[in-house]
Amino acid sequence: MIVIAGALLGAIIGAMTAKKRKGNRADMWQYGAVYAIAFALGGLILTIAIEKLVF
């Protein structure tokens, strides 16, 4: 669940970042994809850390 939330949040933040930098639609898609991958990876690491600490 954390991974999915991270991916969605990353995609939104990435698209907003590209829009703020006056990028076109392709830039927003690219930034959104990169941020989504990065945030999903962070969520995966966080999920694994939580699982190792709790159980």
Sequence and secondary structure as in RCSB ss.txt:
>XXXX:A:sequence
MIVIAGALLGAIIGAMTAKKRKGNRADMWQYGAVYAIAFALGGLILTIAIEKLVF
>XXXX:A:secstr
 HHHHHHHHHHHHHHHHHHHTT  HHHHHHHHHHHHHHHHHHHHHHHHHHHHHH 
